[in-house]
Amino acid sequence: MEQLKTIGRELAMGSQGGFGQSKEFLDLVKSIGEARSKAEEDRIVLSEIDILKRKLLEPDIPKRKMKEYIIRLVYIEMLGHDASFGYIHAVKMTHDDNLLLKRTGYLAVTLFLNEDHDLIILIVNTIQKDLRSDNYLVVCAALNAICRLINEETIPAVLPQVVDLLNHHKEAVRKKAIMALHRFHRKSPSSVSHLISNFRKRLCDNDPGVMGATLCPLFDLITEDVASYKDLVSSFVSILKQVTERRLPKSYDYHQMPAPFIQIKLLKIMALLGSGDKSASEIMYMVLGDLFKKCDSSTNIGNAILYECIRSISCIIPSPKLLEAAADAISKFLKSDSHNLKYMGIDGLGRLIKISPDIAEQHQLAVIDCLEDPDDTLKRKTFELLYKMTKSSNVEVIVDRMIDYMISINDNHYKTEIASRCVELAEQFAPSNQWFIQIMNKVFEHAGDLVNIKVAHNLMRLIAEGFGEDDDDADSKLRLSAVESYLQIMSEPKLPSLFLQVISWVLGEYGTADGKYSASYISGKLCDVADAYSSDETVKGYAVSALMKIYAFEIASGRKVDVLPECQSLIEELLASHSTDLQQRAYELQALLALDARAVESILPLDASCEDIEFDKDLSFLNGYIQQAIESGAQPYISERERSGMLETTDYHSQDHHEVPSHALRFEAYERPKPSSLRTQASTELVPLPEPSYYSEAHQPISTSSVSERESSEIKLRLDGVKQKWGRPSYQSSTSASSTPPQAANGTSSHPDVGVGSSSLKPRSSYESKKPEIYPEKQRLAASLFGGSSSSRSDRKSSSGGHKPAKGTASKPPKENPIPVQPPPDLLDFGEPTATSVTATDPFKELEGLMDSSSQDGGSTDVMGVLYSDAAPVTTTTSVDSLLSELSDSSKGNPGTYQSQTSKGPNSQEALEKDALVRQMGVNPTSQNPTLFKDLLG
Amino acid sequence: MDRLMSLCVPSLDLRKHRSLIDSLEIQSCYLLSEHSCLASGFGSIHFVLLVSRQGKVRLTKWYSPYTQKERSKVIRELSGVILNRGPKLCNFVEWRGYKVVYKRYASLYFCMCIDAEDNELEVLEIIHHYVEILDRYFGSVCELDLIFNFHKAYYILDELLIAGEIQESSKKTVARIISAQDQMVEAAKEEAGSISYIIAQAS
């Protein structure tokens, strides 16, 4: 029977051409269905592409045929191949008057094109026309396309029509218009900011579908600005109430549940509105309580609503009764056999645990079962829960488990995440320094290349500073244990680069610090590292710098230094290295070895990695030299700002030029410029993307500069709302992120008035005595996780229950302070004054020239070197000294940034600032345009 | 081919449909690749994916911008993860900081990718809702229907989800608008037919 049906279906499709599809297409689908491998499938698709390319070139293709070709293109694209050669035909098809074809055209373009595709412009006109159609299906098709295709630039072209459609007599159109506006709001909030009242109005639409759709944009709006929607709390509550009382049409029922999707959306909104607002929360108690009673936990959708209730309760300020109901629901989830529900239960537990920390107690075993479940998803969720409930009493168990799991998985994305969580927990709750270093070693060893580099920096900083207390003895012990563990680990093959960097740095700073290991031993090890990882320049750089420190400490303490032969050969090899960075370091090391103890000590003082380094940014020690140069006829330096000031007129032009093209895409007659859109433009104007355009502005004729300006402005348009990626060095922000504590697991949550400190009265013994039949292993694990056998540990960290995290937060920020992480040393800044007189010389060359001139008595051919040794022979040694010390100190103080990096993009920040300034100047005239317009137009 | 709605029936009688049997080689083990920069999404649902048990793509809908290259990577990676999962496990997979909710109907996997903070059970029901609508439209839908009429499936999806948000939760309403569209199509067809008929007569 079944068989007959299928055959019949197939036949029907074959004969009728399956809604206009030809035999050819059916054959294609079939042959792909029969393909035995991906390669075969690809071959078939490629030949199909060839066929289509040929066919599309034929003149006068009948429309029916064309429609089929386009569906075939969609199919190709769906299978992951490029069908861009046919996009234009799909665009053309949207122009067709026949709805059938038009709809196919729209379907194809929405699947083919992204919103930033060039062809969009060709569609806008059609969309405008279709929005005006009196066939509501055409309007719907156009609105569907709008939701996918319209971008920031084209919003104004369709906005008025979409707004008009909000009052269309067909609810399907109203609904889609709402969704389109929602989409606009997400793309560019300013474009629809004056229309927000419409959303409120549509909430009262008498079609429940429209009302349901309106909840989507409202959810977004409320996320952005809770305060101005507080008045809607009671409306939402009453809507939810009506929904649960089955006041909506029966067609919205889903598995006997009244409009569940709308309920869930409402619950999400209520969670936002009730968060931290007692009075708003109180309005919701009733309806939430009802929901718990009404929800049928035997269906999946009922559970979905229950889960959403739990989430809402964890966000609002809940009543004890609701909490209890939520806890009950969670325990039902956890006890269920379904993995899905267990997962939801664990998730819910993680949410509620912030409010009532002891809720996890009763579910210990369930949690541990989930932790050991073969299902990875469930396991990960459980780790998330553990992460949330970590405190100093259970940190060791939890982190150990996490690391075991981390080692066992291959998924790099999750590995990264769990590694960073381990680090975070270890930083926050570490019971001892040794333990901390061990954990870090493990993390680095197994996930080294995935760990954020700032974790390495934090570790180095921590070792350098100790744990904050003024206990030098403990600090040096910490360092010693670090050094010892590293010396041990180093012998293992194939360590991650980042870990080696940390090792090298620590060995360099502290390897010889307390005399346990000799300089030659440590330097031998460092040479081994540089040898073994000879392809990794960063590691090599760290190793060389470490060597330099070791020798410097030796020289400074007056001991005689004999450079190991392998070290000597390493230096010689690096002197000829292709990497300027390594070369630089090698030269520095060589120069340093020749200096006397006093000089060396001032270059690399012992254990000074925490000291601030002062930069002489103005390079005042070169003043005399500059003076001389000017006297002998050199051009004085003109600062970049002044230079750009001179160029302002050209810049002005280019600004005008780019104003025109960006507004060239007008889709209707002149309109009055809106101040709001200009404002956003001014703000995006500051988005730095400058260097290419900056240089072209400065050095190229106007026409090209305007082009590049336009380019950059195009890029800028898309940057609105996107996180700034290449802007200022993100170092600061990242450290601040690391210093914010993870959500404190116990007690100290965002709800200060609930349940703080109750964790100290844990009835753990009751559980142990009650259930004796449980496997002892699990029991032990449970106890260690949930605080059973932790008495000794919690003694040490006595009363730490609710206290420690707070302390962690309090003590962290000051810890960050003493080492203000320097922005990457501004090497170009160094060279700037000179760089202008001799345009664009490589600062490194100059430095080398300087060094050469001192060591080889000016034998170099470098212009700067010659100039320098000619002009200022007296100051040579001191300035070289200071230069060197600045260089090496900076490399020492900031291990992450090494010179080759800084030389490439060093003063981008400065350039950005200047660029911004230039732009501001350029922009000002245009930003006055609105008033000008007003004046002109009255 | 099995009805999709006869839930989770893994057995597929191969003799029935010799012409359309997909290869049995499970192509799911395309190598998992390293990170790629996925664009951050906009809607609550980032994409919808229909994959057959053999890893063949039946339908894709991307609500967040992905390049063609990223798309195939996503499909490869996800089908690798999802098709290899056992039957009794969660219907959720954490994946690159997102969550993918999937459900198997007969030989077809329906997957939706959502943010980590979304309600997975709800999405599971959205999938089911979609399947129910498909079922109603095609009359006990099977994979074959979707293979040959994927554009229909797209139309229906467009009525259900817009920009990654659920737009209409009433089956009836969706069915009504789809059938209205179909009627228009039929009318257009007839019209075209009659015109060509007239032309044929005239000439």
Interface residues (C-beta under 8 A of the other chain):
Chain A: E2 Q3 T6 R9 E10 M13 G18 F19 Q21 L26 V29 K30 I32 G33 E34 A35 R36 S37 K38 E41 R64 I71 V74 Y75 E77 M78 L79 G80 H81 D82 N98 L99 L100 R103 T104 L107 T110 L111 N114 E115 D116 N135 L137 C140 N144 C147 R148 E171 A172 K175 K176 M179 H182 R183 R186 P208 G209 G212 A213 C216 P249 S251 Y252 Y254 A259 P260 F261 I262 I264 K268 N300 I301 N303 A304 Y307 E308 R311 H339 N340 K342 Y343 M344 P374 D375 T377 L378 R380 K381 N410 D411 N412 H413 Y414 E417
Chain B: M1 K16 H17 S19 L20 I21 D22 S23 E25 Q27 Y30 L32 E34 H35 F42 K56 V57 L59 T60 K61 P65 Q68 R71 S72 I75 G86 K88 L89 C90 N91 F92 V93 E94 W95 R96 G97 N119 E120 L121 E122 L124 E125 I126 H128 H129 C142 L144 D145 I147 F148 N149 F150 H151 K152 Y154 Y155 D158 I162 A163 E165 I166 Q167 E168 S169 S170 K171 K172 T173 I177 A180 Q181 M184 V185 A188 K189 A192
